[in-house]
Every structure is written in C-alpha cells, then in structure tokens.
Amino acid sequence: MKKAYVYILKDKKEAFYIGSTSNIVNRLKQHTDRKDVDSTTYRMKDPQVVLVQEYPSIELARKIERKLKKLKRRDYIEKIVREGYIKIIV
C-alpha cells in the first residue's frame, strides 16, 4: 500500500485547514501556489503547516480527515497541534 498523510494548516488569522493526500509535497505546494481561487486555502492568509501525520493508506488518512472535520471543535484541533499527534481511532 502507498503511504498517505493527514495535515493541518494554520494561517495568520488562526484559521485551520485539515486535509489528506498521498503526495504531501505536491499537495502543500498546491496550497501555497494560490492558483485555485475556489479553494478554501486560497482565502487563508499565509497558511503554514503545523502538523503532518503519516498513515499506511489513503483510505485510512481520508477517514481520519473526515473525523477531524466532523469534530468542528477548535480546542480539540489546537490540542492536536500542541501535542503534535492525532489520536483518533477509526
């Protein structure tokens, strides 16, 4: 299986973005290129990577991403970033 990643971006306004990908380098480049005006991160002010966590498959990474997005709890996302580790079980 191909490795995959869940990542969290944070901008100067303290907004978070959660995503998953199988190619972390290319995906982060897409976020910083700011070419897609319809993307969520286009409106972010200077997004920075605050966490990247590796998973054994894209399927698992997407499940973790969806769980994190469903939480919609800023305090929990901040705790994950502080601890540097996503502790979600699917």
PDB file with one MODEL, atoms N, CA, C and O in Angstrom:
MODEL        1
ATOM      1  N   MET A   1       0.828  -1.195   0.000  1.00  0.00           N
ATOM      2  CA  MET A   1       0.000   0.000   0.000  1.00  0.00           C
ATOM      3  C   MET A   1       0.869   1.254   0.000  1.00  0.00           C
ATOM      4  O   MET A   1       1.983   1.274   0.524  1.00  0.00           O
ATOM      5  N   LYS A   2       0.322   2.281  -0.600  1.00  0.00           N
ATOM      6  CA  LYS A   2       1.021   3.561  -0.659  1.00  0.00           C
ATOM      7  C   LYS A   2       0.723   4.375   0.603  1.00  0.00           C
ATOM      8  O   LYS A   2      -0.422   4.438   1.050  1.00  0.00           O
ATOM      9  N   LYS A   3       1.738   4.983   1.160  1.00  0.00           N
ATOM     10  CA  LYS A   3       1.566   5.804   2.357  1.00  0.00           C
ATOM     11  C   LYS A   3       0.750   7.049   2.037  1.00  0.00           C
ATOM     12  O   LYS A   3       0.712   7.515   0.898  1.00  0.00           O
ATOM     13  N   ALA A   4       0.101   7.572   3.063  1.00  0.00           N
ATOM     14  CA  ALA A   4      -0.699   8.783   2.911  1.00  0.00           C
ATOM     15  C   ALA A   4      -0.533   9.635   4.167  1.00  0.00           C
ATOM     16  O   ALA A   4       0.052   9.203   5.160  1.00  0.00           O
ATOM     17  N   TYR A   5      -1.060  10.847   4.097  1.00  0.00           N
ATOM     18  CA  TYR A   5      -0.836  11.811   5.169  1.00  0.00           C
ATOM     19  C   TYR A   5      -2.103  12.595   5.484  1.00  0.00           C
ATOM     20  O   TYR A   5      -2.912  12.879   4.600  1.00  0.00           O
ATOM     21  N   VAL A   6      -2.258  12.936   6.745  1.00  0.00           N
ATOM     22  CA  VAL A   6      -3.239  13.925   7.175  1.00  0.00           C
ATOM     23  C   VAL A   6      -2.418  15.121   7.630  1.00  0.00           C
ATOM     24  O   VAL A   6      -1.421  14.964   8.336  1.00  0.00           O
ATOM     25  N   TYR A   7      -2.834  16.314   7.226  1.00  0.00           N
ATOM     26  CA  TYR A   7      -2.070  17.506   7.578  1.00  0.00           C
ATOM     27  C   TYR A   7      -3.012  18.604   8.051  1.00  0.00           C
ATOM     28  O   TYR A   7      -4.196  18.629   7.717  1.00  0.00           O
ATOM     29  N   ILE A   8      -2.448  19.502   8.833  1.00  0.00           N
ATOM     30  CA  ILE A   8      -3.200  20.653   9.327  1.00  0.00           C
ATOM     31  C   ILE A   8      -2.405  21.910   8.996  1.00  0.00           C
ATOM     32  O   ILE A   8      -1.211  22.010   9.274  1.00  0.00           O
ATOM     33  N   LEU A   9      -3.111  22.866   8.391  1.00  0.00           N
ATOM     34  CA  LEU A   9      -2.537  24.180   8.102  1.00  0.00           C
ATOM     35  C   LEU A   9      -3.172  25.193   9.052  1.00  0.00           C
ATOM     36  O   LEU A   9      -4.311  25.023   9.487  1.00  0.00           O
ATOM     37  N   LYS A  10      -2.431  26.236   9.362  1.00  0.00           N
ATOM     38  CA  LYS A  10      -2.947  27.323  10.201  1.00  0.00           C
ATOM     39  C   LYS A  10      -2.464  28.633   9.595  1.00  0.00           C
ATOM     40  O   LYS A  10      -1.308  28.751   9.188  1.00  0.00           O
ATOM     41  N   ASP A  11      -3.358  29.616   9.539  1.00  0.00           N
ATOM     42  CA  ASP A  11      -2.948  30.894   8.949  1.00  0.00           C
ATOM     43  C   ASP A  11      -2.799  31.982  10.012  1.00  0.00           C
ATOM     44  O   ASP A  11      -2.981  31.736  11.204  1.00  0.00           O
ATOM     45  N   LYS A  12      -2.465  33.185   9.553  1.00  0.00           N
ATOM     46  CA  LYS A  12      -2.219  34.306  10.470  1.00  0.00           C
ATOM     47  C   LYS A  12      -3.468  34.723  11.238  1.00  0.00           C
ATOM     48  O   LYS A  12      -3.368  35.345  12.296  1.00  0.00           O
ATOM     49  N   LYS A  13      -4.640  34.384  10.712  1.00  0.00           N
ATOM     50  CA  LYS A  13      -5.890  34.698  11.406  1.00  0.00           C
ATOM     51  C   LYS A  13      -6.289  33.579  12.371  1.00  0.00           C
ATOM     52  O   LYS A  13      -7.379  33.603  12.943  1.00  0.00           O
ATOM     53  N   GLU A  14      -5.398  32.599  12.544  1.00  0.00           N
ATOM     54  CA  GLU A  14      -5.634  31.461  13.444  1.00  0.00           C
ATOM     55  C   GLU A  14      -6.692  30.490  12.897  1.00  0.00           C
ATOM     56  O   GLU A  14      -7.267  29.714  13.660  1.00  0.00           O
ATOM     57  N   ALA A  15      -6.948  30.528  11.596  1.00  0.00           N
ATOM     58  CA  ALA A  15      -7.879  29.588  10.972  1.00  0.00           C
ATOM     59  C   ALA A  15      -7.133  28.296  10.644  1.00  0.00           C
ATOM     60  O   ALA A  15      -5.958  28.321  10.277  1.00  0.00           O
ATOM     61  N   PHE A  16      -7.831  27.167  10.784  1.00  0.00           N
ATOM     62  CA  PHE A  16      -7.246  25.866  10.494  1.00  0.00           C
ATOM     63  C   PHE A  16      -7.824  25.284   9.213  1.00  0.00           C
ATOM     64  O   PHE A  16      -8.969  25.553   8.852  1.00  0.00           O
ATOM     65  N   TYR A  17      -7.024  24.492   8.544  1.00  0.00           N
ATOM     66  CA  TYR A  17      -7.467  23.693   7.398  1.00  0.00           C
ATOM     67  C   TYR A  17      -6.928  22.286   7.598  1.00  0.00           C
ATOM     68  O   TYR A  17      -5.747  22.107   7.898  1.00  0.00           O
ATOM     69  N   ILE A  18      -7.787  21.287   7.435  1.00  0.00           N
ATOM     70  CA  ILE A  18      -7.396  19.885   7.586  1.00  0.00           C
ATOM     71  C   ILE A  18      -7.542  19.208   6.236  1.00  0.00           C
ATOM     72  O   ILE A  18      -8.563  19.363   5.566  1.00  0.00           O
ATOM     73  N   GLY A  19      -6.519  18.454   5.834  1.00  0.00           N
ATOM     74  CA  GLY A  19      -6.566  17.754   4.560  1.00  0.00           C
ATOM     75  C   GLY A  19      -5.846  16.425   4.625  1.00  0.00           C
ATOM     76  O   GLY A  19      -5.183  16.105   5.611  1.00  0.00           O
ATOM     77  N   SER A  20      -5.986  15.653   3.552  1.00  0.00           N
ATOM     78  CA  SER A  20      -5.270  14.378   3.433  1.00  0.00           C
ATOM     79  C   SER A  20      -4.809  14.220   1.992  1.00  0.00           C
ATOM     80  O   SER A  20      -5.415  14.761   1.067  1.00  0.00           O
ATOM     81  N   THR A  21      -3.732  13.473   1.817  1.00  0.00           N
ATOM     82  CA  THR A  21      -3.149  13.294   0.489  1.00  0.00           C
ATOM     83  C   THR A  21      -2.192  12.114   0.492  1.00  0.00           C
ATOM     84  O   THR A  21      -1.726  11.678   1.544  1.00  0.00           O
ATOM     85  N   SER A  22      -1.909  11.609  -0.689  1.00  0.00           N
ATOM     86  CA  SER A  22      -0.885  10.571  -0.812  1.00  0.00           C
ATOM     87  C   SER A  22       0.444  11.178  -1.270  1.00  0.00           C
ATOM     88  O   SER A  22       1.472  10.499  -1.270  1.00  0.00           O
ATOM     89  N   ASN A  23       0.422  12.456  -1.658  1.00  0.00           N
ATOM     90  CA  ASN A  23       1.653  13.138  -2.063  1.00  0.00           C
ATOM     91  C   ASN A  23       1.735  14.476  -1.321  1.00  0.00           C
ATOM     92  O   ASN A  23       1.275  15.504  -1.819  1.00  0.00           O
ATOM     93  N   ILE A  24       2.315  14.446  -0.152  1.00  0.00           N
ATOM     94  CA  ILE A  24       2.318  15.619   0.723  1.00  0.00           C
ATOM     95  C   ILE A  24       3.067  16.805   0.116  1.00  0.00           C
ATOM     96  O   ILE A  24       2.630  17.946   0.266  1.00  0.00           O
ATOM     97  N   VAL A  25       4.168  16.560  -0.556  1.00  0.00           N
ATOM     98  CA  VAL A  25       4.955  17.660  -1.131  1.00  0.00           C
ATOM     99  C   VAL A  25       4.144  18.411  -2.182  1.00  0.00           C
ATOM    100  O   VAL A  25       4.060  19.639  -2.142  1.00  0.00           O
ATOM    101  N   ASN A  26       3.547  17.679  -3.121  1.00  0.00           N
ATOM    102  CA  ASN A  26       2.754  18.328  -4.173  1.00  0.00           C
ATOM    103  C   ASN A  26       1.519  19.025  -3.612  1.00  0.00           C
ATOM    104  O   ASN A  26       1.166  20.120  -4.049  1.00  0.00           O
ATOM    105  N   ARG A  27       0.871  18.393  -2.650  1.00  0.00           N
ATOM    106  CA  ARG A  27      -0.355  18.973  -2.102  1.00  0.00           C
ATOM    107  C   ARG A  27      -0.060  20.281  -1.363  1.00  0.00           C
ATOM    108  O   ARG A  27      -0.796  21.257  -1.508  1.00  0.00           O
ATOM    109  N   LEU A  28       0.992  20.299  -0.589  1.00  0.00           N
ATOM    110  CA  LEU A  28       1.338  21.532   0.125  1.00  0.00           C
ATOM    111  C   LEU A  28       1.747  22.629  -0.849  1.00  0.00           C
ATOM    112  O   LEU A  28       1.476  23.806  -0.614  1.00  0.00           O
ATOM    113  N   LYS A  29       2.397  22.243  -1.940  1.00  0.00           N
ATOM    114  CA  LYS A  29       2.763  23.216  -2.978  1.00  0.00           C
ATOM    115  C   LYS A  29       1.502  23.814  -3.610  1.00  0.00           C
ATOM    116  O   LYS A  29       1.450  25.014  -3.880  1.00  0.00           O
ATOM    117  N   GLN A  30       0.494  22.978  -3.841  1.00  0.00           N
ATOM    118  CA  GLN A  30      -0.768  23.477  -4.394  1.00  0.00           C
ATOM    119  C   GLN A  30      -1.389  24.524  -3.465  1.00  0.00           C
ATOM    120  O   GLN A  30      -1.922  25.533  -3.925  1.00  0.00           O
ATOM    121  N   HIS A  31      -1.315  24.278  -2.173  1.00  0.00           N
ATOM    122  CA  HIS A  31      -1.869  25.241  -1.214  1.00  0.00           C
ATOM    123  C   HIS A  31      -1.112  26.562  -1.251  1.00  0.00           C
ATOM    124  O   HIS A  31      -1.728  27.625  -1.174  1.00  0.00           O
ATOM    125  N   THR A  32       0.193  26.516  -1.367  1.00  0.00           N
ATOM    126  CA  THR A  32       0.986  27.748  -1.325  1.00  0.00           C
ATOM    127  C   THR A  32       1.041  28.472  -2.668  1.00  0.00           C
ATOM    128  O   THR A  32       1.334  29.667  -2.706  1.00  0.00           O
ATOM    129  N   ASP A  33       0.763  27.770  -3.771  1.00  0.00           N
ATOM    130  CA  ASP A  33       0.750  28.415  -5.094  1.00  0.00           C
ATOM    131  C   ASP A  33      -0.414  29.385  -5.252  1.00  0.00           C
ATOM    132  O   ASP A  33      -0.319  30.353  -6.007  1.00  0.00           O
ATOM    133  N   ARG A  34      -1.504  29.133  -4.549  1.00  0.00           N
ATOM    134  CA  ARG A  34      -2.689  30.002  -4.555  1.00  0.00           C
ATOM    135  C   ARG A  34      -3.229  30.264  -5.960  1.00  0.00           C
ATOM    136  O   ARG A  34      -3.577  31.399  -6.285  1.00  0.00           O
ATOM    137  N   LYS A  35      -3.303  29.241  -6.785  1.00  0.00           N
ATOM    138  CA  LYS A  35      -3.814  29.400  -8.150  1.00  0.00           C
ATOM    139  C   LYS A  35      -5.312  29.119  -8.251  1.00  0.00           C
ATOM    140  O   LYS A  35      -5.982  29.653  -9.135  1.00  0.00           O
ATOM    141  N   ASP A  36      -5.841  28.288  -7.356  1.00  0.00           N
ATOM    142  CA  ASP A  36      -7.247  27.891  -7.407  1.00  0.00           C
ATOM    143  C   ASP A  36      -8.074  28.825  -6.518  1.00  0.00           C
ATOM    144  O   ASP A  36      -8.126  28.647  -5.301  1.00  0.00           O
ATOM    145  N   VAL A  37      -8.716  29.816  -7.133  1.00  0.00           N
ATOM    146  CA  VAL A  37      -9.466  30.816  -6.369  1.00  0.00           C
ATOM    147  C   VAL A  37     -10.679  30.228  -5.654  1.00  0.00           C
ATOM    148  O   VAL A  37     -11.214  30.854  -4.739  1.00  0.00           O
ATOM    149  N   ASP A  38     -11.118  29.049  -6.050  1.00  0.00           N
ATOM    150  CA  ASP A  38     -12.269  28.414  -5.418  1.00  0.00           C
ATOM    151  C   ASP A  38     -11.886  27.551  -4.216  1.00  0.00           C
ATOM    152  O   ASP A  38     -12.762  27.050  -3.512  1.00  0.00           O
ATOM    153  N   SER A  39     -10.603  27.376  -3.979  1.00  0.00           N
ATOM    154  CA  SER A  39     -10.186  26.505  -2.874  1.00  0.00           C
ATOM    155  C   SER A  39     -10.328  27.228  -1.532  1.00  0.00           C
ATOM    156  O   SER A  39     -10.248  28.454  -1.458  1.00  0.00           O
ATOM    157  N   THR A  40     -10.536  26.455  -0.498  1.00  0.00           N
ATOM    158  CA  THR A  40     -10.658  27.002   0.853  1.00  0.00           C
ATOM    159  C   THR A  40      -9.388  27.725   1.270  1.00  0.00           C
ATOM    160  O   THR A  40      -9.450  28.793   1.879  1.00  0.00           O
ATOM    161  N   THR A  41      -8.252  27.156   0.949  1.00  0.00           N
ATOM    162  CA  THR A  41      -6.990  27.744   1.396  1.00  0.00           C
ATOM    163  C   THR A  41      -6.592  28.989   0.612  1.00  0.00           C
ATOM    164  O   THR A  41      -5.679  29.704   1.024  1.00  0.00           O
ATOM    165  N   TYR A  42      -7.255  29.261  -0.504  1.00  0.00           N
ATOM    166  CA  TYR A  42      -6.954  30.476  -1.265  1.00  0.00           C
ATOM    167  C   TYR A  42      -7.207  31.714  -0.400  1.00  0.00           C
ATOM    168  O   TYR A  42      -6.474  32.700  -0.482  1.00  0.00           O
ATOM    169  N   ARG A  43      -8.240  31.651   0.418  1.00  0.00           N
ATOM    170  CA  ARG A  43      -8.614  32.783   1.265  1.00  0.00           C
ATOM    171  C   ARG A  43      -7.802  32.864   2.559  1.00  0.00           C
ATOM    172  O   ARG A  43      -7.899  33.846   3.295  1.00  0.00           O
ATOM    173  N   MET A  44      -7.014  31.848   2.829  1.00  0.00           N
ATOM    174  CA  MET A  44      -6.196  31.861   4.050  1.00  0.00           C
ATOM    175  C   MET A  44      -5.023  32.827   3.890  1.00  0.00           C
ATOM    176  O   MET A  44      -4.462  32.965   2.803  1.00  0.00           O
ATOM    177  N   LYS A  45      -4.668  33.484   4.972  1.00  0.00           N
ATOM    178  CA  LYS A  45      -3.543  34.426   4.970  1.00  0.00           C
ATOM    179  C   LYS A  45      -2.274  33.703   5.398  1.00  0.00           C
ATOM    180  O   LYS A  45      -2.099  33.384   6.574  1.00  0.00           O
ATOM    181  N   ASP A  46      -1.394  33.447   4.446  1.00  0.00           N
ATOM    182  CA  ASP A  46      -0.099  32.821   4.705  1.00  0.00           C
ATOM    183  C   ASP A  46      -0.217  31.515   5.501  1.00  0.00           C
ATOM    184  O   ASP A  46       0.297  31.427   6.616  1.00  0.00           O
ATOM    185  N   PRO A  47      -0.890  30.499   4.937  1.00  0.00           N
ATOM    186  CA  PRO A  47      -1.044  29.236   5.672  1.00  0.00           C
ATOM    187  C   PRO A  47       0.292  28.533   5.904  1.00  0.00           C
ATOM    188  O   PRO A  47       1.137  28.456   5.012  1.00  0.00           O
ATOM    189  N   GLN A  48       0.459  28.026   7.115  1.00  0.00           N
ATOM    190  CA  GLN A  48       1.670  27.300   7.493  1.00  0.00           C
ATOM    191  C   GLN A  48       1.301  25.886   7.926  1.00  0.00           C
ATOM    192  O   GLN A  48       0.252  25.673   8.535  1.00  0.00           O
ATOM    193  N   VAL A  49       2.150  24.935   7.615  1.00  0.00           N
ATOM    194  CA  VAL A  49       1.939  23.551   8.045  1.00  0.00           C
ATOM    195  C   VAL A  49       2.252  23.478   9.535  1.00  0.00           C
ATOM    196  O   VAL A  49       3.351  23.830   9.963  1.00  0.00           O
ATOM    197  N   VAL A  50       1.277  23.018  10.325  1.00  0.00           N
ATOM    198  CA  VAL A  50       1.510  22.885  11.762  1.00  0.00           C
ATOM    199  C   VAL A  50       1.541  21.428  12.205  1.00  0.00           C
ATOM    200  O   VAL A  50       1.965  21.125  13.320  1.00  0.00           O
ATOM    201  N   LEU A  51       1.092  20.519  11.330  1.00  0.00           N
ATOM    202  CA  LEU A  51       1.147  19.097  11.664  1.00  0.00           C
ATOM    203  C   LEU A  51       1.015  18.247  10.405  1.00  0.00           C
ATOM    204  O   LEU A  51       0.204  18.541   9.527  1.00  0.00           O
ATOM    205  N   VAL A  52       1.813  17.202  10.328  1.00  0.00           N
ATOM    206  CA  VAL A  52       1.700  16.189   9.271  1.00  0.00           C
ATOM    207  C   VAL A  52       1.841  14.842   9.956  1.00  0.00           C
ATOM    208  O   VAL A  52       2.790  14.611  10.705  1.00  0.00           O
ATOM    209  N   GLN A  53       0.886  13.952   9.695  1.00  0.00           N
ATOM    210  CA  GLN A  53       0.958  12.608  10.272  1.00  0.00           C
ATOM    211  C   GLN A  53       0.779  11.571   9.165  1.00  0.00           C
ATOM    212  O   GLN A  53      -0.115  11.686   8.328  1.00  0.00           O
ATOM    213  N   GLU A  54       1.636  10.568   9.176  1.00  0.00           N
ATOM    214  CA  GLU A  54       1.645   9.535   8.140  1.00  0.00           C
ATOM    215  C   GLU A  54       0.723   8.371   8.514  1.00  0.00           C
ATOM    216  O   GLU A  54       0.602   8.000   9.682  1.00  0.00           O
ATOM    217  N   TYR A  55       0.076   7.806   7.486  1.00  0.00           N
ATOM    218  CA  TYR A  55      -0.794   6.634   7.640  1.00  0.00           C
ATOM    219  C   TYR A  55      -0.445   5.618   6.559  1.00  0.00           C
ATOM    220  O   TYR A  55       0.136   5.978   5.536  1.00  0.00           O
ATOM    221  N   PRO A  56      -0.797   4.349   6.779  1.00  0.00           N
ATOM    222  CA  PRO A  56      -0.426   3.308   5.821  1.00  0.00           C
ATOM    223  C   PRO A  56      -1.215   3.331   4.510  1.00  0.00           C
ATOM    224  O   PRO A  56      -0.796   2.711   3.533  1.00  0.00           O
ATOM    225  N   SER A  57      -2.356   4.037   4.475  1.00  0.00           N
ATOM    226  CA  SER A  57      -3.152   4.062   3.242  1.00  0.00           C
ATOM    227  C   SER A  57      -3.927   5.367   3.135  1.00  0.00           C
ATOM    228  O   SER A  57      -4.191   6.029   4.139  1.00  0.00           O
ATOM    229  N   ILE A  58      -4.288   5.727   1.909  1.00  0.00           N
ATOM    230  CA  ILE A  58      -5.079   6.936   1.676  1.00  0.00           C
ATOM    231  C   ILE A  58      -6.487   6.758   2.244  1.00  0.00           C
ATOM    232  O   ILE A  58      -7.103   7.725   2.690  1.00  0.00           O
ATOM    233  N   GLU A  59      -6.993   5.534   2.228  1.00  0.00           N
ATOM    234  CA  GLU A  59      -8.332   5.282   2.770  1.00  0.00           C
ATOM    235  C   GLU A  59      -8.382   5.635   4.262  1.00  0.00           C
ATOM    236  O   GLU A  59      -9.314   6.295   4.720  1.00  0.00           O
ATOM    237  N   LEU A  60      -7.383   5.192   5.002  1.00  0.00           N
ATOM    238  CA  LEU A  60      -7.334   5.487   6.436  1.00  0.00           C
ATOM    239  C   LEU A  60      -7.118   6.983   6.672  1.00  0.00           C
ATOM    240  O   LEU A  60      -7.753   7.569   7.549  1.00  0.00           O
ATOM    241  N   ALA A  61      -6.241   7.594   5.909  1.00  0.00           N
ATOM    242  CA  ALA A  61      -5.990   9.034   6.051  1.00  0.00           C
ATOM    243  C   ALA A  61      -7.271   9.830   5.804  1.00  0.00           C
ATOM    244  O   ALA A  61      -7.551  10.785   6.529  1.00  0.00           O
ATOM    245  N   ARG A  62      -8.047   9.454   4.798  1.00  0.00           N
ATOM    246  CA  ARG A  62      -9.306  10.158   4.498  1.00  0.00           C
ATOM    247  C   ARG A  62     -10.322   9.975   5.630  1.00  0.00           C
ATOM    248  O   ARG A  62     -11.055  10.906   5.965  1.00  0.00           O
ATOM    249  N   LYS A  63     -10.366   8.781   6.214  1.00  0.00           N
ATOM    250  CA  LYS A  63     -11.276   8.548   7.345  1.00  0.00           C
ATOM    251  C   LYS A  63     -10.909   9.440   8.526  1.00  0.00           C
ATOM    252  O   LYS A  63     -11.782  10.030   9.164  1.00  0.00           O
ATOM    253  N   ILE A  64      -9.618   9.535   8.810  1.00  0.00           N
ATOM    254  CA  ILE A  64      -9.151  10.387   9.904  1.00  0.00           C
ATOM    255  C   ILE A  64      -9.474  11.852   9.601  1.00  0.00           C
ATOM    256  O   ILE A  64      -9.941  12.583  10.475  1.00  0.00           O
ATOM    257  N   GLU A  65      -9.226  12.273   8.370  1.00  0.00           N
ATOM    258  CA  GLU A  65      -9.540  13.654   7.966  1.00  0.00           C
ATOM    259  C   GLU A  65     -11.018  13.954   8.187  1.00  0.00           C
ATOM    260  O   GLU A  65     -11.364  14.986   8.762  1.00  0.00           O
ATOM    261  N   ARG A  66     -11.892  13.057   7.734  1.00  0.00           N
ATOM    262  CA  ARG A  66     -13.336  13.268   7.891  1.00  0.00           C
ATOM    263  C   ARG A  66     -13.734  13.349   9.365  1.00  0.00           C
ATOM    264  O   ARG A  66     -14.555  14.184   9.743  1.00  0.00           O
ATOM    265  N   LYS A  67     -13.152  12.483  10.195  1.00  0.00           N
ATOM    266  CA  LYS A  67     -13.461  12.520  11.632  1.00  0.00           C
ATOM    267  C   LYS A  67     -13.043  13.853  12.248  1.00  0.00           C
ATOM    268  O   LYS A  67     -13.787  14.446  13.030  1.00  0.00           O
ATOM    269  N   LEU A  68     -11.855  14.315  11.891  1.00  0.00           N
ATOM    270  CA  LEU A  68     -11.385  15.601  12.422  1.00  0.00           C
ATOM    271  C   LEU A  68     -12.300  16.744  11.985  1.00  0.00           C
ATOM    272  O   LEU A  68     -12.629  17.620  12.785  1.00  0.00           O
ATOM    273  N   LYS A  69     -12.706  16.735  10.722  1.00  0.00           N
ATOM    274  CA  LYS A  69     -13.568  17.803  10.214  1.00  0.00           C
ATOM    275  C   LYS A  69     -14.949  17.764  10.861  1.00  0.00           C
ATOM    276  O   LYS A  69     -15.561  18.812  11.069  1.00  0.00           O
ATOM    277  N   LYS A  70     -15.446  16.578  11.181  1.00  0.00           N
ATOM    278  CA  LYS A  70     -16.756  16.456  11.825  1.00  0.00           C
ATOM    279  C   LYS A  70     -16.736  16.988  13.254  1.00  0.00           C
ATOM    280  O   LYS A  70     -17.766  17.427  13.765  1.00  0.00           O
ATOM    281  N   LEU A  71     -15.585  16.952  13.897  1.00  0.00           N
ATOM    282  CA  LEU A  71     -15.489  17.436  15.279  1.00  0.00           C
ATOM    283  C   LEU A  71     -15.850  18.910  15.386  1.00  0.00           C
ATOM    284  O   LEU A  71     -16.552  19.324  16.308  1.00  0.00           O
ATOM    285  N   LYS A  72     -15.363  19.695  14.434  1.00  0.00           N
ATOM    286  CA  LYS A  72     -15.616  21.142  14.410  1.00  0.00           C
ATOM    287  C   LYS A  72     -15.347  21.787  15.770  1.00  0.00           C
ATOM    288  O   LYS A  72     -16.018  22.741  16.164  1.00  0.00           O
ATOM    289  N   ARG A  73     -14.377  21.260  16.461  1.00  0.00           N
ATOM    290  CA  ARG A  73     -14.019  21.810  17.772  1.00  0.00           C
ATOM    291  C   ARG A  73     -12.617  22.386  17.704  1.00  0.00           C
ATOM    292  O   ARG A  73     -11.629  21.657  17.614  1.00  0.00           O
ATOM    293  N   ARG A  74     -12.554  23.671  17.748  1.00  0.00           N
ATOM    294  CA  ARG A  74     -11.272  24.367  17.655  1.00  0.00           C
ATOM    295  C   ARG A  74     -10.325  23.950  18.774  1.00  0.00           C
ATOM    296  O   ARG A  74      -9.131  23.763  18.540  1.00  0.00           O
ATOM    297  N   ASP A  75     -10.852  23.802  19.994  1.00  0.00           N
ATOM    298  CA  ASP A  75      -9.991  23.444  21.119  1.00  0.00           C
ATOM    299  C   ASP A  75      -9.345  22.073  20.920  1.00  0.00           C
ATOM    300  O   ASP A  75      -8.200  21.863  21.319  1.00  0.00           O
ATOM    301  N   TYR A  76     -10.070  21.148  20.311  1.00  0.00           N
ATOM    302  CA  TYR A  76      -9.507  19.819  20.072  1.00  0.00           C
ATOM    303  C   TYR A  76      -8.418  19.876  18.993  1.00  0.00           C
ATOM    304  O   TYR A  76      -7.380  19.227  19.121  1.00  0.00           O
ATOM    305  N   ILE A  77      -8.655  20.643  17.949  1.00  0.00           N
ATOM    306  CA  ILE A  77      -7.649  20.799  16.890  1.00  0.00           C
ATOM    307  C   ILE A  77      -6.396  21.468  17.467  1.00  0.00           C
ATOM    308  O   ILE A  77      -5.277  21.053  17.168  1.00  0.00           O
ATOM    309  N   GLU A  78      -6.584  22.492  18.288  1.00  0.00           N
ATOM    310  CA  GLU A  78      -5.438  23.154  18.922  1.00  0.00           C
ATOM    311  C   GLU A  78      -4.651  22.182  19.801  1.00  0.00           C
ATOM    312  O   GLU A  78      -3.421  22.224  19.833  1.00  0.00           O
ATOM    313  N   LYS A  79      -5.361  21.307  20.513  1.00  0.00           N
ATOM    314  CA  LYS A  79      -4.706  20.304  21.366  1.00  0.00           C
ATOM    315  C   LYS A  79      -3.883  19.335  20.516  1.00  0.00           C
ATOM    316  O   LYS A  79      -2.758  18.991  20.880  1.00  0.00           O
ATOM    317  N   ILE A  80      -4.431  18.901  19.405  1.00  0.00           N
ATOM    318  CA  ILE A  80      -3.713  18.001  18.495  1.00  0.00           C
ATOM    319  C   ILE A  80      -2.426  18.669  18.012  1.00  0.00           C
ATOM    320  O   ILE A  80      -1.362  18.050  18.005  1.00  0.00           O
ATOM    321  N   VAL A  81      -2.529  19.924  17.614  1.00  0.00           N
ATOM    322  CA  VAL A  81      -1.356  20.659  17.115  1.00  0.00           C
ATOM    323  C   VAL A  81      -0.316  20.805  18.224  1.00  0.00           C
ATOM    324  O   VAL A  81       0.874  20.589  17.993  1.00  0.00           O
ATOM    325  N   ARG A  82      -0.761  21.170  19.423  1.00  0.00           N
ATOM    326  CA  ARG A  82       0.167  21.310  20.558  1.00  0.00           C
ATOM    327  C   ARG A  82       0.904  20.004  20.848  1.00  0.00           C
ATOM    328  O   ARG A  82       2.116  19.997  21.063  1.00  0.00           O
ATOM    329  N   GLU A  83       0.151  18.892  20.851  1.00  0.00           N
ATOM    330  CA  GLU A  83       0.740  17.588  21.165  1.00  0.00           C
ATOM    331  C   GLU A  83       1.524  17.012  19.991  1.00  0.00           C
ATOM    332  O   GLU A  83       2.382  16.149  20.176  1.00  0.00           O
ATOM    333  N   GLY A  84       1.228  17.493  18.780  1.00  0.00           N
ATOM    334  CA  GLY A  84       1.951  17.028  17.597  1.00  0.00           C
ATOM    335  C   GLY A  84       1.559  15.638  17.138  1.00  0.00           C
ATOM    336  O   GLY A  84       2.328  14.960  16.457  1.00  0.00           O
ATOM    337  N   TYR A  85       0.348  15.210  17.516  1.00  0.00           N
ATOM    338  CA  TYR A  85      -0.074  13.849  17.168  1.00  0.00           C
ATOM    339  C   TYR A  85      -1.593  13.748  17.140  1.00  0.00           C
ATOM    340  O   TYR A  85      -2.271  14.253  18.035  1.00  0.00           O
ATOM    341  N   ILE A  86      -2.123  13.097  16.112  1.00  0.00           N
ATOM    342  CA  ILE A  86      -3.561  12.856  16.002  1.00  0.00           C
ATOM    343  C   ILE A  86      -3.861  11.529  16.683  1.00  0.00           C
ATOM    344  O   ILE A  86      -3.310  10.492  16.312  1.00  0.00           O
ATOM    345  N   LYS A  87      -4.739  11.568  17.686  1.00  0.00           N
ATOM    346  CA  LYS A  87      -5.064  10.359  18.458  1.00  0.00           C
ATOM    347  C   LYS A  87      -6.509   9.930  18.211  1.00  0.00           C
ATOM    348  O   LYS A  87      -7.290   9.792  19.152  1.00  0.00           O
ATOM    349  N   ILE A  88      -6.854   9.723  16.970  1.00  0.00           N
ATOM    350  CA  ILE A  88      -8.215   9.305  16.626  1.00  0.00           C
ATOM    351  C   ILE A  88      -8.175   7.867  16.133  1.00  0.00           C
ATOM    352  O   ILE A  88      -7.314   7.487  15.339  1.00  0.00           O
ATOM    353  N   ILE A  89      -9.119   7.082  16.616  1.00  0.00           N
ATOM    354  CA  ILE A  89      -9.226   5.684  16.191  1.00  0.00           C
ATOM    355  C   ILE A  89     -10.454   5.555  15.300  1.00  0.00           C
ATOM    356  O   ILE A  89     -11.521   6.076  15.623  1.00  0.00           O
ATOM    357  N   VAL A  90     -10.302   4.864  14.187  1.00  0.00           N
ATOM    358  CA  VAL A  90     -11.445   4.647  13.280  1.00  0.00           C
ATOM    359  C   VAL A  90     -11.944   3.228  13.363  1.00  0.00           C
ATOM    360  O   VAL A  90     -12.897   2.867  12.672  1.00  0.00           O
TER     361      VAL A  90
ENDMDL
END
